[in-house]
Amino acid sequence: MTTENASGHGFKEALYEVIFGYESRAGRIFDLGLIIMIMVSVIAVVLDSVGAFHLRHGELLSSLEWFFTIAFTIEYILR
């Protein structure tokens, strides 16, 4: 193990490459995943605003909203 990895710089650089590196495969996958999560999150909020759909699937939609809120918060903190 090198001192670079021991101090966490290797991890930070790799994380930076994934989050901000749109030219790398990992960065593109991360961006695509984030876009899909945003789209599903918006759809869930819109569906939850429909009364009949909320009555039938409100618990699932609420769970999805919490999941996306936590995921987006973690993504924001990592940035």
C-alpha positions in Angstrom: 0.0 0.0 0.0 1.5 3.3 -1.0 1.3 6.5 1.1 -1.0 8.0 -1.5 -3.6 5.2 -0.9 -3.0 5.2 2.8 -3.9 8.9 3.1 -7.0 8.6 1.0 -5.8 10.7 -1.9 -6.2 7.7 -4.3 -9.8 7.3 -3.2 -10.6 11.0 -3.5 -9.1 11.2 -7.0 -11.1 8.1 -8.1 -14.3 9.5 -6.6 -13.6 12.9 -8.3 -13.1 11.1 -11.6 -16.4 9.2 -11.3 -18.5 12.3 -10.2 -17.0 14.9 -12.5 -15.3 12.9 -15.2 -17.8 12.7 -18.0 -15.1 11.3 -20.4 -14.5 8.1 -18.3 -16.8 5.1 -18.5 -17.4 5.2 -14.8 -18.3 8.9 -15.0 -20.7 8.3 -17.9 -22.4 5.5 -16.0 -22.7 7.7 -12.9 -24.2 10.5 -14.9 -26.7 8.2 -16.6 -27.7 6.7 -13.3 -28.1 10.1 -11.8 -30.3 11.2 -14.8 -32.4 8.1 -14.4 -32.8 8.7 -10.7 -33.9 12.3 -11.3 -36.4 11.2 -13.9 -37.9 8.5 -11.7 -38.0 10.9 -8.7 -39.9 13.5 -10.7 -42.3 10.9 -12.0 -42.9 9.6 -8.4 -43.6 13.1 -7.1 -46.0 13.8 -10.0 -47.8 10.4 -9.5 -48.0 11.1 -5.8 -49.9 14.3 -6.5 -52.7 12.4 -8.2 -55.2 11.6 -5.4 -56.3 8.1 -6.7 -52.8 7.0 -7.3 -51.7 8.3 -3.9 -54.4 6.3 -2.2 -53.4 3.1 -4.0 -49.6 3.5 -4.0 -48.8 6.3 -1.4 -46.6 4.2 0.8 -44.4 3.1 -2.1 -44.2 6.6 -3.5 -43.3 8.0 -0.1 -40.5 5.4 0.3 -39.2 6.2 -3.2 -39.2 9.9 -2.3 -37.2 9.2 0.9 -34.8 7.0 -1.0 -34.1 9.6 -3.7 -33.8 12.4 -1.1 -31.1 10.3 0.8 -29.3 9.4 -2.4 -29.3 12.9 -3.7 -28.0 14.2 -0.3 -25.2 11.7 -0.4 -24.3 12.7 -3.9 -24.3 16.4 -2.9 -22.1 15.7 0.1 -19.6 13.8 -2.1 -19.4 16.7 -4.5 
